[in-house]
Amino acid sequence: MNSPETAARNSAAAPICSAKGCRADAVWVLAWNNPKLHTPERRKTWLACEEHREHLSSFLDVRSFLKEVVTLTEWESRGPGPYAP
């Protein structure tokens, strides 16, 4: 069971890269959707550090899933909307 201190610490943690095994801070947001599963306006997100941005982007782009790559700061400044995960 999480204590209030643990929950606060986890919610304040910096977002980390989505690459398998990577624990680096995220710098980029890769917005994507699978047109076979999601409506056109729906956006799922992966986070990426500098090192893994190109690899993760390529993975999504080859499948025609990648819609947008923006900095985490820009993504967060948009606030909630139809593009939110």
Residue frames as a rotation matrix with the C-alpha (Angstrom) as fourth column:
MET 1
0.581 0.814 0.000 0.00
0.814 -0.581 0.000 0.00
0.000 0.000 -1.000 0.00
ASN 2
-0.251 -0.660 0.708 1.29
0.613 -0.674 -0.412 3.47
0.749 0.330 0.574 -0.86
SER 3
-0.141 0.136 -0.981 1.66
0.873 -0.449 -0.188 5.97
-0.466 -0.883 -0.055 1.92
PRO 4
0.879 0.462 -0.118 0.73
0.373 -0.820 -0.435 9.62
-0.298 0.338 -0.893 1.26
GLU 5
0.312 -0.847 -0.432 4.45
-0.422 -0.530 0.735 10.42
-0.851 -0.047 -0.523 1.16
THR 6
-0.532 -0.485 0.694 5.10
0.327 0.638 0.697 7.74
-0.781 0.597 -0.180 -1.50
ALA 7
0.279 0.731 0.623 2.15
0.915 -0.006 -0.403 8.90
-0.291 0.682 -0.671 -3.60
ALA 8
0.878 0.009 -0.479 3.32
-0.023 -0.998 -0.062 12.53
-0.479 0.065 -0.875 -3.44
ARG 9
-0.098 -0.992 -0.080 6.86
-0.338 -0.043 0.940 11.53
-0.936 0.119 -0.331 -4.36
ASN 10
-0.435 -0.023 0.900 5.64
0.657 0.675 0.335 9.45
-0.615 0.738 -0.279 -7.35
SER 11
0.594 0.736 0.325 3.35
0.770 -0.403 -0.494 12.19
-0.233 0.544 -0.806 -8.67
ALA 12
0.781 -0.359 -0.510 6.17
-0.283 -0.933 0.224 14.75
-0.556 -0.031 -0.830 -8.47
ALA 13
-0.040 -0.845 0.534 8.63
0.338 0.491 0.803 12.52
-0.940 0.212 0.266 -10.37
ALA 14
-0.261 -0.150 -0.954 9.83
-0.745 -0.597 0.298 13.77
-0.614 0.788 0.044 -13.73
PRO 15
0.826 0.563 -0.008 8.39
-0.416 0.601 -0.683 11.91
-0.380 0.567 0.731 -16.72
ILE 16
-0.175 -0.925 0.337 10.77
-0.350 0.378 0.857 9.28
-0.920 0.032 -0.390 -18.08
CYS 17
-0.503 -0.166 -0.848 11.53
-0.863 0.047 0.503 7.95
-0.043 0.985 -0.167 -21.53
SER 18
0.534 0.814 0.229 9.24
-0.755 0.581 -0.304 5.21
-0.381 -0.011 0.925 -22.89
ALA 19
0.165 -0.535 -0.828 12.11
-0.699 0.529 -0.481 3.24
0.696 0.658 -0.287 -24.45
LYS 20
0.861 0.205 -0.465 12.48
0.077 0.851 0.519 -0.20
0.502 -0.483 0.717 -22.89
GLY 21
0.397 -0.701 -0.592 14.86
0.905 0.406 0.126 -0.06
0.152 -0.586 0.796 -19.93
CYS 22
-0.430 -0.565 0.704 15.55
0.455 -0.809 -0.372 3.67
0.779 0.161 0.606 -20.21
ARG 23
0.214 0.456 -0.864 15.19
0.975 -0.156 0.159 5.73
-0.062 -0.876 -0.478 -17.05
ALA 24
-0.818 -0.571 0.075 16.29
0.576 -0.809 0.121 9.08
-0.008 0.142 0.990 -18.53
ASP 25
-0.324 0.685 -0.653 14.14
0.111 -0.658 -0.745 12.18
-0.940 -0.313 0.137 -18.21
ALA 26
0.104 0.474 0.874 11.74
0.960 0.183 -0.214 12.67
-0.261 0.861 -0.436 -21.11
VAL 27
-0.662 -0.332 -0.672 12.29
0.124 -0.932 0.340 15.69
-0.739 0.142 0.659 -23.34
TRP 28
-0.842 0.304 -0.445 10.02
-0.518 -0.228 0.825 14.82
0.150 0.925 0.349 -26.28
VAL 29
-0.147 0.860 0.489 6.42
-0.278 0.439 -0.855 13.72
-0.949 -0.262 0.174 -26.78
LEU 30
-0.976 -0.067 -0.205 5.67
-0.216 0.327 0.920 11.47
0.005 0.943 -0.334 -29.73
ALA 31
-0.204 0.975 0.089 1.96
-0.601 -0.053 -0.797 11.73
-0.772 -0.217 0.597 -30.49
TRP 32
-0.924 -0.142 -0.355 0.54
-0.368 0.581 0.725 8.83
0.103 0.801 -0.590 -32.45
ASN 33
0.032 0.886 0.463 -2.52
-0.734 0.335 -0.591 6.77
-0.679 -0.321 0.661 -33.20
ASN 34
-0.898 -0.154 0.413 -3.31
0.105 0.835 0.540 3.46
-0.428 0.529 -0.733 -34.85
PRO 35
-0.625 0.683 -0.377 -6.00
-0.781 -0.550 0.297 4.23
-0.004 0.480 0.877 -37.44
LYS 36
-0.470 0.461 -0.753 -7.32
-0.057 0.835 0.547 0.67
0.881 0.300 -0.366 -37.16
LEU 37
-0.366 0.256 -0.895 -8.06
0.867 0.442 -0.228 1.22
0.338 -0.859 -0.384 -33.46
HIS 38
-0.440 0.060 -0.896 -8.37
0.603 -0.720 -0.344 4.96
-0.666 -0.691 0.280 -32.82
THR 39
0.726 0.666 0.170 -10.48
0.623 -0.532 -0.574 7.78
-0.292 0.523 -0.801 -34.20
PRO 40
0.338 -0.652 0.678 -8.46
0.696 -0.312 -0.647 10.27
0.633 0.691 0.349 -36.30
GLU 41
0.437 -0.135 0.889 -8.36
-0.350 -0.936 0.031 12.93
0.828 -0.325 -0.456 -33.56
ARG 42
0.998 -0.049 0.025 -7.24
-0.001 0.446 0.895 10.51
-0.055 -0.894 0.445 -30.83
ARG 43
0.305 -0.952 0.003 -3.61
-0.508 -0.165 -0.845 10.82
0.805 0.257 -0.534 -29.76
LYS 44
0.906 -0.263 -0.333 -1.67
0.422 0.629 0.653 8.29
0.038 -0.731 0.681 -27.74
THR 45
0.696 -0.689 0.205 1.74
-0.629 -0.721 -0.290 9.38
0.348 0.073 -0.935 -26.50
TRP 46
0.595 -0.697 -0.401 5.18
0.769 0.638 0.032 8.00
0.234 -0.327 0.915 -25.94
LEU 47
0.910 -0.402 -0.103 7.82
-0.319 -0.836 0.446 10.02
-0.265 -0.373 -0.889 -24.15
ALA 48
0.688 -0.719 0.098 11.42
0.627 0.523 -0.577 10.10
0.364 0.459 0.811 -25.33
CYS 49
0.446 -0.705 -0.551 14.78
0.235 -0.502 0.832 11.27
-0.863 -0.501 -0.059 -24.12
GLU 50
0.348 -0.394 -0.851 17.23
-0.807 -0.588 -0.058 12.82
-0.477 0.707 -0.523 -26.59
GLU 51
-0.643 -0.745 0.178 18.94
-0.584 0.627 0.516 9.47
-0.496 0.228 -0.838 -27.17
HIS 52
-0.695 0.396 0.599 15.77
0.420 0.901 -0.108 7.53
-0.583 0.176 -0.793 -28.04
ARG 53
-0.027 0.747 -0.665 13.69
-0.355 -0.629 -0.692 10.14
-0.935 0.217 0.282 -29.89
GLU 54
-0.284 -0.140 -0.949 14.82
-0.954 -0.053 0.294 9.08
-0.092 0.989 -0.118 -33.37
HIS 55
-0.984 -0.120 -0.132 14.49
-0.131 0.989 0.076 5.35
0.122 0.092 -0.988 -32.68
LEU 56
-0.544 0.839 0.007 10.99
0.415 0.277 -0.866 5.61
-0.729 -0.468 -0.499 -31.23
SER 57
-0.003 0.511 -0.859 9.90
-0.581 -0.700 -0.414 8.05
-0.814 0.498 0.300 -33.94
SER 58
-0.602 -0.313 -0.735 11.14
-0.794 0.328 0.512 5.69
0.081 0.892 -0.446 -36.65
PHE 59
-0.951 0.275 0.140 9.31
0.221 0.924 -0.312 2.75
-0.215 -0.266 -0.940 -35.07
LEU 60
-0.143 0.961 -0.237 6.02
0.279 -0.191 -0.941 4.64
-0.949 -0.201 -0.241 -35.18
ASP 61
-0.047 0.086 -0.995 6.63
-0.732 -0.681 -0.024 6.28
-0.679 0.728 0.095 -38.55
VAL 62
-0.917 -0.326 -0.229 7.32
-0.396 0.676 0.621 2.99
-0.047 0.661 -0.749 -40.36
ARG 63
-0.697 0.715 0.059 3.84
0.680 0.684 -0.265 1.88
-0.230 -0.144 -0.962 -39.29
SER 64
-0.564 0.430 0.705 2.31
0.250 -0.724 0.642 5.26
0.787 0.539 0.301 -40.29
PHE 65
0.257 0.628 -0.735 1.28
0.911 0.096 0.400 5.83
0.322 -0.773 -0.547 -36.66
LEU 66
-0.495 -0.563 -0.662 3.39
0.779 -0.624 -0.053 8.92
-0.384 -0.542 0.748 -35.92
LYS 67
0.491 0.757 0.432 1.40
0.850 -0.524 -0.049 12.16
0.189 0.391 -0.901 -36.05
GLU 68
0.719 -0.207 0.663 3.56
-0.187 -0.977 -0.103 14.71
0.669 -0.050 -0.741 -34.25
VAL 69
0.136 -0.719 -0.681 6.79
0.935 0.321 -0.152 15.16
0.328 -0.616 0.716 -32.29
VAL 70
0.487 0.050 0.872 6.97
-0.097 -0.989 0.111 18.12
0.868 -0.139 -0.477 -29.90
THR 71
-0.682 -0.720 0.124 8.90
-0.159 -0.019 -0.987 19.03
0.713 -0.693 -0.102 -26.79
LEU 72
-0.367 0.507 -0.780 7.42
0.861 0.503 -0.078 17.94
0.352 -0.700 -0.621 -23.49
THR 73
-0.753 0.034 -0.657 7.24
0.348 -0.827 -0.442 21.60
-0.558 -0.561 0.611 -22.45
GLU 74
-0.835 0.458 -0.305 5.15
-0.535 -0.548 0.644 22.49
0.128 0.701 0.702 -25.51
TRP 75
-0.490 0.660 -0.570 2.86
0.233 0.729 0.644 19.48
0.840 0.183 -0.511 -25.03
GLU 76
-0.431 0.289 -0.855 2.23
0.902 0.123 -0.413 20.34
-0.015 -0.949 -0.314 -21.37
SER 77
-0.884 0.069 -0.463 1.54
0.011 -0.986 -0.168 23.99
-0.468 -0.153 0.870 -22.20
ARG 78
-0.766 0.628 -0.140 -1.37
-0.204 -0.030 0.979 22.92
0.610 0.778 0.151 -24.41
GLY 79
-0.534 0.580 0.616 -3.31
-0.764 -0.019 -0.645 21.60
-0.362 -0.815 0.453 -21.44
PRO 80
-0.515 0.393 0.761 -5.94
0.240 0.919 -0.313 18.89
-0.823 0.021 -0.568 -21.72
GLY 81
-0.127 0.493 -0.861 -7.67
-0.871 -0.470 -0.141 18.51
-0.474 0.732 0.489 -25.05
PRO 82
0.839 0.539 -0.076 -8.59
-0.501 0.709 -0.496 16.01
-0.214 0.454 0.865 -27.72
TYR 83
0.396 -0.782 -0.481 -4.89
-0.434 0.303 -0.849 15.27
0.810 0.545 -0.219 -28.24
ALA 84
-0.113 -0.432 0.895 -4.34
-0.994 0.051 -0.101 14.24
-0.002 -0.900 -0.435 -24.63
PRO 85
-0.778 -0.243 -0.579 -3.68
-0.309 0.951 0.015 10.54
0.547 0.190 -0.815 -23.95
